[in-house]
Amino acid sequence: MTRLIRASASPGEVRIAVTEPALRDYALWRPGAPDGLDDIHRGRVQARVPAMAGSFVVLAGGAQGFLPDSAATSPPVEGQMLLLRVTRAPQGGKGVRLSGDLGDDADPAWRAEGPPALLRPGPGPLLRLAMRHPDAPVLVDDAGLAARLQATLGARVERVAHAFDEATETAVDALAEPVLSLPGGARISITPTPALTAIDVDAGAESAAAGAKGRMQRALNRAVLPVLAAQIRLRNLGGAILIDPAGLSLAARRALLAPLAALLADDPARPRLIGLSGLGLIEILRPRGSAPLHDLLIGPHAAGLAGLRTLARAIAAAPATPAILRAAPAVVAALQRDAVALEEMAALAGQRIALRADPALPAHGWRLEAGHG
C-alpha cells in the first residue's frame, strides 16, 4: 500500500494530506502567516511571574511568548537575553510557548547577544510531515512550490496536475464538519471549547433493537475507536479531550481503555489516556503544538484564503473572470497583511487582485465580483 504526501496549493495556502489510501495526516501551511512552531528566537525576559511559574519574553517584532520555569535551562532574570525554541504555536488567544531546549541541531554560532530576533524559522507543516514519512513520495500541483521543495526533498517531489484526488477532497472536507456520520446510523459529534474538546458517540436508532441493545452498543463502541483515534490526530486536537461513549456501563466503558490506548500509541503527538472520569467519560491529554484544525478554519484570514482559492479556480476555468474579491472589512484587512497570498494570486491571475471592502457582508463573508462595475 503506497503512502503519499499530497500538497494542494492555492494562493497563500497549501493543504497537505498524507494518504495510504485513507487519510492518515492532514495539515494547513500558510507561508504568509507561519505557525512559528520550532522557530529559534533570541528573546528578552520581560517579566517573571512566579504565580504562573514562568516568564513573559519579548521576541522579534515585539511579539510575546511564555517560558515556563520547567522549560528553562536556568532560572530566568528580567532583562536577560535567551536563546529559545517555540514549542507551541499561538492558539486559543494565547501566544507562543517557549523552551530553552534548542534541539539536537542547534547552531553553535547562535549567541544570546543583541536585540530580540528570529534566528531560524521552523520547518513548517509540509517539511514536518515529509520528515515524519521519510519514504513517501510528495505530489505537488504547483510548479513553483515543487521547485522549492526539490531543493530540500530532491527526487521525492513529483509535479502533478492535481495533488488531491476525489477521495482525498471528500475526506478533507469532512474534517471541517463537527458531526461525522458512520455506517449503521452512528454519529460522532466533536465540540471544541476553550477548556477542552468534547466528543460524543451516538449509537443511532439501530442500537435499540430488541434483545440485543447491550451487545450492539459494545460492538459499536469498539468499532468506533479507530475512527476516534484517527479524528483526534487528523483534526490535531490538543489539551484535554473527553469522550462519551454510546451507552455502556462503567465496566464496559473501562474495557474500551486498553484498545483505545493501543490506537493512540501510533499518534506522533504521544497523547496520554488518563482513564475514566467519575462520570464515565474517557479522558485523554494530547500535547498542544501547532494550532488545531478548527482554529485554522475560522476567522477572517481563513475566510479570505477560501475566497482566493475559489477565485483561483474560477480563473483557471475561465481566464476572463474578473480578479475581484468583495469581502467584509476584516477579511480584506487580513488578506492585506498576507503579502504572500496576494502575490501568488496576482501571479496566477496575471494582474493585481482588487479587494473591495463591503461592510454589508457578514463578519467573515466574501463573494466573487461578477464584473468590473
C-alpha positions in Angstrom: 0.0 0.0 0.0 1.6 3.3 -1.2 1.8 6.1 1.3 1.7 9.5 -0.5 2.1 13.1 0.7 -0.2 15.3 -1.3 0.3 19.1 -1.4 -2.5 21.0 -3.0 -1.6 24.7 -3.4 -3.8 27.8 -3.7 -2.8 31.5 -3.2 -1.4 31.8 0.4 -2.2 28.2 1.4 -1.1 24.7 0.9 -3.3 21.8 2.0 -1.3 18.8 2.9 -2.7 15.3 3.1 -1.0 12.0 3.8 -2.9 9.1 2.3 -2.3 5.3 2.2 -5.0 5.3 0.6 -7.2 6.5 3.5 -6.4 9.9 5.0 -3.7 9.5 7.7 -2.4 13.0 8.4 -3.6 16.5 7.5 -2.2 20.0 7.9 -2.5 23.5 6.6 0.5 25.6 5.6 0.1 29.3 5.2 3.6 30.7 4.3 2.4 34.3 4.7 1.3 33.5 8.3 3.6 30.7 9.5 2.7 28.9 12.7 6.1 29.5 14.2 6.5 26.0 15.6 10.1 25.1 16.2 11.3 28.7 15.4 14.5 29.6 17.1 14.5 33.0 18.7 16.7 35.3 20.7 14.4 36.9 23.3 14.5 39.2 26.2 12.9 38.3 29.5 10.3 40.9 30.2 8.7 39.8 33.4 9.0 37.0 35.8 5.6 35.8 37.0 6.0 33.4 40.0 2.3 32.8 40.3 2.3 31.4 36.7 5.6 29.5 37.3 7.2 31.2 34.2 8.3 34.3 32.5 7.0 36.5 29.6 9.6 37.0 26.9 9.8 39.7 24.2 10.5 38.2 20.7 11.3 39.6 17.3 8.9 42.4 16.2 7.6 42.9 19.7 5.7 39.6 19.9 5.4 38.0 23.3 5.9 34.4 24.4 5.8 32.5 27.6 8.7 30.5 29.0 7.6 28.0 31.8 10.1 27.6 34.6 10.1 23.9 33.8 11.3 24.5 30.3 14.0 27.0 31.2 17.6 25.8 31.3 18.3 28.1 34.3 16.2 30.5 36.4 15.5 33.5 34.1 16.3 37.0 35.2 14.3 40.1 34.0 16.2 41.8 31.1 18.2 38.7 30.3 18.7 37.6 26.7 18.0 34.0 26.0 18.1 31.5 23.1 14.7 29.8 22.9 12.6 27.5 20.7 8.9 27.7 20.1 7.2 24.5 21.3 3.6 25.6 20.9 2.2 27.9 18.2 -0.2 30.7 19.1 -3.7 29.3 19.6 -6.9 30.0 21.6 -5.9 33.6 22.0 -2.6 32.7 23.7 0.9 33.5 22.4 3.7 31.1 21.8 5.1 28.7 24.4 8.9 28.6 24.6 11.6 26.3 25.8 15.3 26.7 26.4 16.0 23.3 24.8 17.0 24.2 21.2 17.0 20.6 20.0 19.8 18.4 18.6 20.5 20.6 15.6 21.3 23.8 17.4 23.8 26.1 15.7 26.8 26.8 17.8 27.1 30.2 16.2 23.9 31.4 17.8 24.5 33.9 20.6 22.3 35.4 23.3 23.6 38.8 22.5 21.8 41.7 20.6 18.2 42.6 20.2 15.3 40.0 20.0 15.5 38.3 16.7 14.2 35.3 14.8 17.4 33.2 14.2 15.9 30.3 12.3 12.3 29.6 11.2 10.8 26.2 11.9 10.4 23.7 9.0 6.7 24.3 8.5 3.9 21.7 8.3 4.9 20.3 4.9 8.5 19.5 5.8 7.5 18.2 9.2 5.2 15.7 7.5 7.9 14.8 5.0 10.3 14.1 7.9 7.6 12.0 9.7 7.0 9.9 6.5 10.6 9.8 5.0 9.8 7.2 2.3 6.6 8.8 1.0 6.6 10.5 -2.5 5.5 14.1 -2.4 2.9 15.0 -5.0 2.7 18.8 -5.7 0.4 20.6 -8.1 2.2 23.9 -8.2 5.3 24.3 -10.3 7.0 27.0 -8.1 6.3 25.1 -4.9 7.6 21.9 -6.5 10.8 23.6 -7.5 11.4 24.9 -4.0 10.7 21.6 -2.4 13.0 19.7 -4.7 16.0 21.7 -3.3 15.2 20.0 0.1 13.5 16.8 -0.7 15.0 16.0 -4.1 13.6 13.2 -6.2 10.8 12.6 -3.7 8.9 15.6 -5.2 6.7 14.9 -8.2 4.8 17.6 -10.1 1.2 16.6 -10.9 -1.8 18.3 -12.3 -4.0 17.7 -9.2 -2.5 16.6 -5.9 -5.8 15.8 -4.3 -8.0 13.1 -5.9 -11.7 13.0 -5.3 -11.5 10.7 -2.2 -8.9 13.0 -0.6 -11.1 16.1 -1.2 -14.1 14.4 0.3 -12.1 13.2 3.4 -10.6 16.7 3.9 -14.0 18.4 3.5 -15.4 16.2 6.3 -12.7 17.4 8.7 -14.4 20.8 8.7 -17.7 19.3 10.0 -18.4 18.9 13.7 -20.5 15.8 13.1 -19.2 12.7 11.4 -21.8 10.1 10.3 -20.8 6.4 10.3 -22.3 3.3 8.7 -25.2 1.9 10.6 -26.5 5.3 11.7 -23.9 6.0 14.4 -22.5 9.6 14.7 -19.6 11.3 16.3 -20.0 14.9 17.4 -16.8 16.9 18.1 -17.2 20.1 20.1 -14.2 22.2 20.9 -14.4 24.7 23.8 -11.7 27.0 25.3 -11.1 24.5 28.1 -11.4 21.1 26.4 -12.8 19.2 23.4 -15.9 17.1 24.0 -16.5 14.1 21.7 -19.9 12.4 21.9 -20.6 9.0 20.3 -24.3 8.5 19.3 -25.2 4.9 18.5 -28.2 5.8 16.3 -31.5 4.1 16.1 -30.2 0.6 15.4 -28.9 0.3 19.0 -32.4 0.0 20.2 -33.0 -3.4 18.5 -35.0 -5.7 20.9 -32.9 -8.1 23.0 -29.5 -7.1 21.7 -29.0 -3.5 22.8 -26.1 -4.1 25.2 -24.2 -6.4 22.8 -24.7 -4.0 19.9 -23.6 -1.0 21.9 -20.4 -2.8 23.0 -19.7 -3.8 19.4 -20.4 -0.3 18.1 -18.2 1.5 20.6 -15.3 -0.9 19.8 -15.8 -0.4 16.1 -15.7 3.4 16.6 -12.4 3.5 18.5 -10.2 3.6 15.3 -12.3 6.5 13.9 -12.0 8.4 17.2 -8.2 8.0 17.3 -7.9 9.0 13.6 -10.1 12.1 14.0 -8.2 13.3 17.1 -5.0 13.1 15.0 -6.3 14.5 11.8 -8.0 17.4 13.4 -4.9 18.0 15.6 -7.0 18.2 18.8 -4.9 19.3 21.8 -5.2 19.7 25.5 -8.0 17.9 27.4 -10.2 15.6 25.3 -13.3 13.9 26.9 -15.1 11.1 25.1 -18.6 10.0 26.0 -19.2 6.5 24.5 -22.7 5.5 23.4 -24.5 4.0 26.4 -22.5 1.3 28.3 -22.0 0.7 32.0 -18.8 1.9 33.7 -17.3 -1.6 33.4 -18.0 -1.8 29.7 -16.5 1.7 29.3 -13.4 0.6 31.2 -13.0 -2.2 28.7 -12.5 0.3 25.9 -9.4 1.9 27.5 -6.8 -0.7 26.5 -7.7 -0.9 22.8 -8.0 2.9 22.6 -4.6 3.3 24.3 -3.1 0.9 21.7 -4.6 3.0 18.8 -3.4 6.3 20.3 0.2 4.9 20.6 0.6 5.4 16.9 -0.1 9.2 17.2 3.2 11.2 16.9 1.9 13.8 19.4 2.0 11.0 22.0 -1.4 11.6 23.7 -1.9 10.2 27.2 -5.0 8.2 28.0 -5.7 9.1 31.6 -8.7 6.9 32.3 -12.3 7.3 33.2 -13.7 10.3 35.0 -16.3 10.0 37.8 -19.0 10.5 35.1 -17.6 7.7 33.0 -16.0 9.9 30.4 -12.8 8.8 28.7 -10.1 11.3 29.5 -7.2 12.0 27.1 -4.5 14.6 27.3 -2.8 15.4 24.0 0.1 17.9 23.9 -0.6 21.1 22.0 1.9 22.0 19.2 0.6 23.6 16.1 -2.9 25.1 16.3 -5.9 22.7 16.0 -7.6 22.5 12.6 -10.8 24.1 13.9 -8.9 27.2 14.9 -7.3 27.4 11.4 -10.6 27.1 9.6 -12.3 30.1 11.3 -11.6 33.8 11.3 -11.1 36.5 8.7 -7.8 35.2 7.3 -9.2 31.7 6.8 -12.3 33.2 5.0 -10.1 35.4 2.8 -7.9 32.4 1.8 -11.0 30.4 0.9 -12.1 33.3 -1.2 -8.8 33.4 -3.0 -8.9 29.6 -3.6 -12.4 29.9 -5.1 -11.3 32.9 -7.3 -8.2 31.0 -8.4 -10.4 28.0 -9.5 -12.7 30.4 -11.3 -9.9 32.0 -13.2 -8.4 28.6 -14.1 -11.8 27.5 -15.5 -12.5 30.9 -17.2 -9.4 33.2 -17.6 -11.7 36.2 -18.3 -13.1 36.0 -14.8 -12.5 39.4 -13.1 -9.8 39.3 -10.4 -12.0 41.0 -7.9 -13.0 39.8 -4.4 -15.6 41.6 -2.4 -15.4 40.8 1.3 -16.1 42.0 4.8 -13.6 44.7 6.0 -11.9 42.3 8.5 -11.4 39.8 5.7 -9.9 42.4 3.4 -7.6 43.6 6.2 -6.4 40.0 6.9 -5.5 39.5 3.2 -3.7 42.8 3.0 -1.5 41.6 5.9 -0.7 38.4 3.9 1.7 39.6 1.2 2.4 36.0 0.1 -1.2 35.2 -0.7 -1.8 38.4 -2.7 1.5 38.0 -4.7 0.6 34.4 -5.5 -2.9 35.4 -6.5 -1.6 38.2 -8.8 0.8 35.7 -10.4 -2.0 33.3 -11.1 -4.4 36.0 -12.4 -1.8 37.9 -14.4 -2.8 41.1 -12.6 -3.2 42.5 -9.1 -6.4 41.3 -7.4 -8.8 44.0 -6.5 -10.0 43.7 -2.9 -13.3 45.6 -2.2 -14.3 46.0 1.5 -18.1 45.7 1.9 -19.5 46.3 5.4 -22.8 44.9 4.3 -21.4 41.4 4.2 -21.3 39.1 7.3 -18.2 39.5 9.5 -16.3 36.8 7.6 -18.3 37.0 4.4 -16.9 37.3 0.9 -18.1 36.8 -2.7 -16.6 36.9 -6.2 -17.3 40.1 -8.1 -19.4 39.4 -11.2 -17.9 42.3 -13.2 -15.7 45.4 -13.2 -18.5 47.8 -12.4 
